[in-house]
Amino acid sequence: VNINIEKKPLEGDFYTFVNDTYKSMSKDSSFELVSSGETALSGITALEYVYTSSQNDTTIKEHKAVWFEKGGQAYVLLYSAK
């Protein structure tokens, strides 16, 4: 399992920013959204996305991304595994 933590400057509304990320990813045929919704992370409302991606149609990875907003920044905890 690989775990990445990223911080991105928040541009506009948090929910729109995150949802637009996955709208653009859905145009890639190797991307398949499994589930999405709200969750809580230490009392903070967060958005959770579970999806799969494939490379060369042979290696399929499952990803779980948990997004939250703090101090005008968007943070994502991304878990990935084969």
N, CA, C and O atoms as CSV, one atom per row, in Angstrom:
chain,resi,resn,atom,element,x,y,z
A,1,VAL,N,N,0.847,-1.177,0.000
A,1,VAL,CA,C,0.000,0.000,0.000
A,1,VAL,C,C,0.890,1.236,0.000
A,1,VAL,O,O,1.826,1.349,0.792
A,2,ASN,N,N,0.584,2.141,-0.888
A,2,ASN,CA,C,1.256,3.445,-0.927
A,2,ASN,C,C,0.324,4.481,-0.334
A,2,ASN,O,O,-0.875,4.479,-0.613
A,3,ILE,N,N,0.877,5.372,0.490
A,3,ILE,CA,C,0.094,6.447,1.086
A,3,ILE,C,C,0.770,7.770,0.741
A,3,ILE,O,O,1.957,7.964,1.006
A,4,ASN,N,N,-0.003,8.676,0.145
A,4,ASN,CA,C,0.486,10.013,-0.184
A,4,ASN,C,C,-0.411,11.047,0.472
A,4,ASN,O,O,-1.629,10.879,0.548
A,5,ILE,N,N,0.204,12.107,0.941
A,5,ILE,CA,C,-0.535,13.234,1.499
A,5,ILE,C,C,-0.160,14.460,0.667
A,5,ILE,O,O,1.018,14.785,0.519
A,6,GLU,N,N,-1.163,15.127,0.135
A,6,GLU,CA,C,-0.916,16.300,-0.692
A,6,GLU,C,C,-1.724,17.488,-0.184
A,6,GLU,O,O,-2.812,17.328,0.369
A,7,LYS,N,N,-1.177,18.668,-0.379
A,7,LYS,CA,C,-1.856,19.917,-0.042
A,7,LYS,C,C,-1.920,20.751,-1.305
A,7,LYS,O,O,-0.919,20.930,-1.999
A,8,LYS,N,N,-3.117,21.264,-1.598
A,8,LYS,CA,C,-3.295,22.067,-2.797
A,8,LYS,C,C,-3.980,23.370,-2.421
A,8,LYS,O,O,-4.874,23.371,-1.574
A,9,PRO,N,N,-3.581,24.482,-3.033
A,9,PRO,CA,C,-4.286,25.737,-2.777
A,9,PRO,C,C,-5.740,25.586,-3.212
A,9,PRO,O,O,-6.023,25.111,-4.312
A,10,LEU,N,N,-6.633,25.985,-2.360
A,10,LEU,CA,C,-8.059,25.862,-2.651
A,10,LEU,C,C,-8.490,27.013,-3.543
A,10,LEU,O,O,-8.299,28.183,-3.211
A,11,GLU,N,N,-9.068,26.663,-4.668
A,11,GLU,CA,C,-9.550,27.651,-5.616
A,11,GLU,C,C,-11.068,27.603,-5.618
A,11,GLU,O,O,-11.647,26.694,-6.212
A,12,GLY,N,N,-11.724,28.546,-4.977
A,12,GLY,CA,C,-13.184,28.587,-4.919
A,12,GLY,C,C,-13.741,27.668,-3.859
A,12,GLY,O,O,-13.110,27.431,-2.829
A,13,ASP,N,N,-14.930,27.153,-4.118
A,13,ASP,CA,C,-15.650,26.301,-3.186
A,13,ASP,C,C,-14.979,24.923,-3.077
A,13,ASP,O,O,-14.625,24.325,-4.093
A,14,PHE,N,N,-14.805,24.422,-1.854
A,14,PHE,CA,C,-14.143,23.139,-1.605
A,14,PHE,C,C,-14.825,21.993,-2.344
A,14,PHE,O,O,-14.160,21.222,-3.035
A,15,TYR,N,N,-16.152,21.872,-2.207
A,15,TYR,CA,C,-16.880,20.761,-2.828
A,15,TYR,C,C,-16.758,20.796,-4.350
A,15,TYR,O,O,-16.579,19.755,-4.981
A,16,THR,N,N,-16.855,21.976,-4.937
A,16,THR,CA,C,-16.718,22.125,-6.385
A,16,THR,C,C,-15.302,21.762,-6.817
A,16,THR,O,O,-15.116,21.068,-7.816
A,17,PHE,N,N,-14.306,22.226,-6.072
A,17,PHE,CA,C,-12.904,21.958,-6.382
A,17,PHE,C,C,-12.645,20.450,-6.429
A,17,PHE,O,O,-12.043,19.954,-7.382
A,18,VAL,N,N,-13.094,19.724,-5.410
A,18,VAL,CA,C,-12.854,18.275,-5.345
A,18,VAL,C,C,-13.661,17.542,-6.418
A,18,VAL,O,O,-13.121,16.698,-7.133
A,19,ASN,N,N,-14.937,17.859,-6.530
A,19,ASN,CA,C,-15.778,17.171,-7.513
A,19,ASN,C,C,-15.300,17.411,-8.945
A,19,ASN,O,O,-15.380,16.506,-9.775
A,20,ASP,N,N,-14.814,18.591,-9.243
A,20,ASP,CA,C,-14.286,18.880,-10.577
A,20,ASP,C,C,-13.041,18.035,-10.876
A,20,ASP,O,O,-12.796,17.673,-12.027
A,21,THR,N,N,-12.263,17.726,-9.845
A,21,THR,CA,C,-11.091,16.865,-10.014
A,21,THR,C,C,-11.500,15.518,-10.586
A,21,THR,O,O,-10.852,15.005,-11.498
A,22,TYR,N,N,-12.579,14.942,-10.050
A,22,TYR,CA,C,-13.010,13.621,-10.491
A,22,TYR,C,C,-13.812,13.665,-11.783
A,22,TYR,O,O,-13.857,12.679,-12.519
A,23,LYS,N,N,-14.439,14.787,-12.061
A,23,LYS,CA,C,-15.107,14.930,-13.365
A,23,LYS,C,C,-14.071,14.876,-14.485
A,23,LYS,O,O,-14.295,14.233,-15.511
A,24,SER,N,N,-12.944,15.548,-14.291
A,24,SER,CA,C,-11.907,15.531,-15.333
A,24,SER,C,C,-11.254,14.153,-15.420
A,24,SER,O,O,-10.887,13.722,-16.513
A,25,MET,N,N,-11.099,13.450,-14.290
A,25,MET,CA,C,-10.508,12.109,-14.313
A,25,MET,C,C,-11.421,11.105,-15.010
A,25,MET,O,O,-10.940,10.141,-15.605
A,26,SER,N,N,-12.725,11.319,-14.943
A,26,SER,CA,C,-13.672,10.367,-15.533
A,26,SER,C,C,-13.568,10.308,-17.062
A,26,SER,O,O,-14.084,9.380,-17.685
A,27,LYS,N,N,-12.913,11.284,-17.654
A,27,LYS,CA,C,-12.707,11.277,-19.107
A,27,LYS,C,C,-11.638,10.262,-19.529
A,27,LYS,O,O,-11.536,9.912,-20.704
A,28,ASP,N,N,-10.848,9.796,-18.563
A,28,ASP,CA,C,-9.802,8.806,-18.811
A,28,ASP,C,C,-10.413,7.408,-18.729
A,28,ASP,O,O,-11.001,7.057,-17.706
A,29,SER,N,N,-10.287,6.616,-19.774
A,29,SER,CA,C,-10.924,5.297,-19.813
A,29,SER,C,C,-10.339,4.312,-18.797
A,29,SER,O,O,-10.960,3.285,-18.520
A,30,SER,N,N,-9.160,4.599,-18.236
A,30,SER,CA,C,-8.577,3.696,-17.240
A,30,SER,C,C,-9.109,3.976,-15.831
A,30,SER,O,O,-8.779,3.251,-14.893
A,31,PHE,N,N,-9.922,5.014,-15.677
A,31,PHE,CA,C,-10.482,5.425,-14.383
A,31,PHE,C,C,-11.900,4.882,-14.239
A,31,PHE,O,O,-12.710,5.005,-15.157
A,32,GLU,N,N,-12.203,4.274,-13.072
A,32,GLU,CA,C,-13.570,3.844,-12.789
A,32,GLU,C,C,-13.907,4.182,-11.340
A,32,GLU,O,O,-13.290,3.658,-10.413
A,33,LEU,N,N,-14.882,5.053,-11.156
A,33,LEU,CA,C,-15.327,5.445,-9.823
A,33,LEU,C,C,-16.141,4.310,-9.207
A,33,LEU,O,O,-17.092,3.819,-9.814
A,34,VAL,N,N,-15.761,3.898,-7.999
A,34,VAL,CA,C,-16.457,2.837,-7.287
A,34,VAL,C,C,-17.489,3.428,-6.341
A,34,VAL,O,O,-18.634,2.979,-6.309
A,35,SER,N,N,-17.085,4.446,-5.561
A,35,SER,CA,C,-18.018,5.093,-4.640
A,35,SER,C,C,-17.499,6.470,-4.266
A,35,SER,O,O,-16.315,6.768,-4.419
A,36,SER,N,N,-18.411,7.310,-3.771
A,36,SER,CA,C,-18.034,8.628,-3.276
A,36,SER,C,C,-19.074,9.070,-2.263
A,36,SER,O,O,-20.225,8.636,-2.308
A,37,GLY,N,N,-18.660,9.937,-1.347
A,37,GLY,CA,C,-19.587,10.456,-0.361
A,37,GLY,C,C,-18.862,11.217,0.727
A,37,GLY,O,O,-17.644,11.393,0.689
A,38,GLU,N,N,-19.650,11.668,1.709
A,38,GLU,CA,C,-19.082,12.393,2.841
A,38,GLU,C,C,-18.695,11.426,3.943
A,38,GLU,O,O,-19.303,10.369,4.110
A,39,THR,N,N,-17.676,11.806,4.689
A,39,THR,CA,C,-17.231,11.056,5.848
A,39,THR,C,C,-16.691,12.072,6.849
A,39,THR,O,O,-16.695,13.272,6.577
A,40,ALA,N,N,-16.233,11.607,7.983
A,40,ALA,CA,C,-15.644,12.502,8.984
A,40,ALA,C,C,-14.225,12.041,9.284
A,40,ALA,O,O,-13.943,10.844,9.335
A,41,LEU,N,N,-13.352,12.993,9.479
A,41,LEU,CA,C,-11.955,12.724,9.787
A,41,LEU,C,C,-11.599,13.570,11.002
A,41,LEU,O,O,-11.388,14.777,10.883
A,42,SER,N,N,-11.532,12.941,12.160
A,42,SER,CA,C,-11.259,13.654,13.416
A,42,SER,C,C,-12.220,14.821,13.617
A,42,SER,O,O,-11.814,15.910,14.021
A,43,GLY,N,N,-13.491,14.583,13.333
A,43,GLY,CA,C,-14.514,15.603,13.533
A,43,GLY,C,C,-14.641,16.612,12.410
A,43,GLY,O,O,-15.489,17.501,12.476
A,44,ILE,N,N,-13.819,16.494,11.384
A,44,ILE,CA,C,-13.872,17.400,10.240
A,44,ILE,C,C,-14.622,16.694,9.112
A,44,ILE,O,O,-14.348,15.531,8.818
A,45,THR,N,N,-15.562,17.388,8.484
A,45,THR,CA,C,-16.265,16.815,7.336
A,45,THR,C,C,-15.279,16.651,6.190
A,45,THR,O,O,-14.529,17.569,5.859
A,46,ALA,N,N,-15.295,15.468,5.592
A,46,ALA,CA,C,-14.371,15.155,4.503
A,46,ALA,C,C,-15.147,14.481,3.374
A,46,ALA,O,O,-16.255,13.983,3.570
A,47,LEU,N,N,-14.546,14.478,2.201
A,47,LEU,CA,C,-15.110,13.783,1.042
A,47,LEU,C,C,-14.238,12.570,0.747
A,47,LEU,O,O,-13.010,12.659,0.759
A,48,GLU,N,N,-14.882,11.438,0.481
A,48,GLU,CA,C,-14.156,10.197,0.226
A,48,GLU,C,C,-14.498,9.672,-1.165
A,48,GLU,O,O,-15.669,9.576,-1.535
A,49,TYR,N,N,-13.476,9.338,-1.920
A,49,TYR,CA,C,-13.643,8.764,-3.260
A,49,TYR,C,C,-12.864,7.460,-3.311
A,49,TYR,O,O,-11.695,7.413,-2.928
A,50,VAL,N,N,-13.515,6.397,-3.787
A,50,VAL,CA,C,-12.858,5.116,-4.024
A,50,VAL,C,C,-12.966,4.859,-5.519
A,50,VAL,O,O,-14.052,4.937,-6.093
A,51,TYR,N,N,-11.832,4.550,-6.146
A,51,TYR,CA,C,-11.833,4.320,-7.586
A,51,TYR,C,C,-10.717,3.355,-7.972
A,51,TYR,O,O,-9.796,3.110,-7.194
A,52,THR,N,N,-10.814,2.816,-9.177
A,52,THR,CA,C,-9.764,1.960,-9.706
A,52,THR,C,C,-9.150,2.630,-10.934
A,52,THR,O,O,-9.771,3.462,-11.595
A,53,SER,N,N,-7.919,2.239,-11.211
A,53,SER,CA,C,-7.249,2.685,-12.427
A,53,SER,C,C,-6.438,1.513,-12.960
A,53,SER,O,O,-6.003,0.642,-12.207
A,54,SER,N,N,-6.248,1.510,-14.257
A,54,SER,CA,C,-5.469,0.433,-14.860
A,54,SER,C,C,-4.350,1.017,-15.700
A,54,SER,O,O,-4.454,2.117,-16.242
A,55,GLN,N,N,-3.273,0.244,-15.791
A,55,GLN,CA,C,-2.137,0.641,-16.613
A,55,GLN,C,C,-1.908,-0.464,-17.628
A,55,GLN,O,O,-1.693,-1.616,-17.252
A,56,ASN,N,N,-1.950,-0.136,-18.877
A,56,ASN,CA,C,-1.748,-1.095,-19.967
A,56,ASN,C,C,-2.710,-2.274,-19.877
A,56,ASN,O,O,-2.398,-3.360,-20.364
A,57,ASP,N,N,-3.866,-2.076,-19.265
A,57,ASP,CA,C,-4.902,-3.106,-19.126
A,57,ASP,C,C,-4.417,-4.362,-18.399
A,57,ASP,O,O,-5.071,-5.401,-18.475
A,58,THR,N,N,-3.290,-4.286,-17.702
A,58,THR,CA,C,-2.798,-5.469,-16.995
A,58,THR,C,C,-2.732,-5.266,-15.491
A,58,THR,O,O,-3.015,-6.196,-14.734
A,59,THR,N,N,-2.372,-4.095,-15.048
A,59,THR,CA,C,-2.246,-3.809,-13.628
A,59,THR,C,C,-3.392,-2.913,-13.192
A,59,THR,O,O,-3.535,-1.790,-13.675
A,60,ILE,N,N,-4.205,-3.416,-12.276
A,60,ILE,CA,C,-5.323,-2.624,-11.762
A,60,ILE,C,C,-4.996,-2.216,-10.333
A,60,ILE,O,O,-4.634,-3.055,-9.509
A,61,LYS,N,N,-5.125,-0.939,-10.047
A,61,LYS,CA,C,-4.908,-0.414,-8.702
A,61,LYS,C,C,-6.219,0.117,-8.150
A,61,LYS,O,O,-7.046,0.663,-8.881
A,62,GLU,N,N,-6.393,-0.052,-6.853
A,62,GLU,CA,C,-7.531,0.560,-6.172
A,62,GLU,C,C,-7.005,1.728,-5.361
A,62,GLU,O,O,-5.950,1.650,-4.730
A,63,HIS,N,N,-7.763,2.809,-5.394
A,63,HIS,CA,C,-7.359,4.039,-4.712
A,63,HIS,C,C,-8.489,4.497,-3.791
A,63,HIS,O,O,-9.669,4.344,-4.105
A,64,LYS,N,N,-8.104,5.053,-2.663
A,64,LYS,CA,C,-9.060,5.685,-1.757
A,64,LYS,C,C,-8.496,7.058,-1.436
A,64,LYS,O,O,-7.382,7.182,-0.926
A,65,ALA,N,N,-9.274,8.082,-1.738
A,65,ALA,CA,C,-8.855,9.460,-1.493
A,65,ALA,C,C,-9.802,10.092,-0.485
A,65,ALA,O,O,-11.020,10.052,-0.659
A,66,VAL,N,N,-9.244,10.672,0.562
A,66,VAL,CA,C,-10.029,11.379,1.569
A,66,VAL,C,C,-9.581,12.833,1.543
A,66,VAL,O,O,-8.433,13.146,1.857
A,67,TRP,N,N,-10.500,13.717,1.164
A,67,TRP,CA,C,-10.237,15.142,1.015
A,67,TRP,C,C,-10.842,15.918,2.180
A,67,TRP,O,O,-11.952,15.620,2.621
A,68,PHE,N,N,-10.106,16.918,2.679
A,68,PHE,CA,C,-10.667,17.828,3.672
A,68,PHE,C,C,-10.056,19.208,3.493
A,68,PHE,O,O,-9.000,19.373,2.882
A,69,GLU,N,N,-10.749,20.189,4.044
A,69,GLU,CA,C,-10.328,21.584,3.922
A,69,GLU,C,C,-9.879,22.089,5.290
A,69,GLU,O,O,-10.519,21.825,6.308
A,70,LYS,N,N,-8.772,22.816,5.292
A,70,LYS,CA,C,-8.301,23.435,6.531
A,70,LYS,C,C,-7.449,24.649,6.172
A,70,LYS,O,O,-6.497,24.548,5.397
A,71,GLY,N,N,-7.799,25.781,6.738
A,71,GLY,CA,C,-7.014,26.995,6.541
A,71,GLY,C,C,-6.902,27.448,5.094
A,71,GLY,O,O,-5.856,27.948,4.680
A,72,GLY,N,N,-7.967,27.279,4.324
A,72,GLY,CA,C,-7.946,27.712,2.934
A,72,GLY,C,C,-7.164,26.788,2.005
A,72,GLY,O,O,-6.898,27.143,0.856
A,73,GLN,N,N,-6.798,25.613,2.493
A,73,GLN,CA,C,-6.073,24.632,1.694
A,73,GLN,C,C,-6.908,23.365,1.559
A,73,GLN,O,O,-7.681,23.036,2.458
A,74,ALA,N,N,-6.762,22.662,0.463
A,74,ALA,CA,C,-7.406,21.367,0.261
A,74,ALA,C,C,-6.331,20.294,0.489
A,74,ALA,O,O,-5.273,20.332,-0.139
A,75,TYR,N,N,-6.598,19.359,1.368
A,75,TYR,CA,C,-5.697,18.264,1.666
A,75,TYR,C,C,-6.314,16.965,1.176
A,75,TYR,O,O,-7.531,16.789,1.241
A,76,VAL,N,N,-5.479,16.057,0.687
A,76,VAL,CA,C,-5.961,14.738,0.277
A,76,VAL,C,C,-5.017,13.673,0.830
A,76,VAL,O,O,-3.796,13.768,0.697
A,77,LEU,N,N,-5.611,12.664,1.449
A,77,LEU,CA,C,-4.897,11.471,1.879
A,77,LEU,C,C,-5.224,10.411,0.840
A,77,LEU,O,O,-6.385,10.023,0.704
A,78,LEU,N,N,-4.235,9.941,0.113
A,78,LEU,CA,C,-4.462,9.012,-0.987
A,78,LEU,C,C,-3.792,7.676,-0.681
A,78,LEU,O,O,-2.576,7.593,-0.507
A,79,TYR,N,N,-4.613,6.640,-0.620
A,79,TYR,CA,C,-4.148,5.280,-0.390
A,79,TYR,C,C,-4.278,4.528,-1.715
A,79,TYR,O,O,-5.327,4.603,-2.353
A,80,SER,N,N,-3.243,3.809,-2.143
A,80,SER,CA,C,-3.270,3.069,-3.397
A,80,SER,C,C,-2.657,1.694,-3.192
A,80,SER,O,O,-1.668,1.544,-2.475
A,81,ALA,N,N,-3.255,0.690,-3.829
A,81,ALA,CA,C,-2.722,-0.674,-3.758
A,81,ALA,C,C,-3.129,-1.445,-4.999
A,81,ALA,O,O,-4.138,-1.140,-5.636
A,82,LYS,N,N,-2.322,-2.457,-5.338
A,82,LYS,CA,C,-2.664,-3.336,-6.466
A,82,LYS,C,C,-3.812,-4.224,-6.071
A,82,LYS,O,O,-4.262,-5.043,-6.872
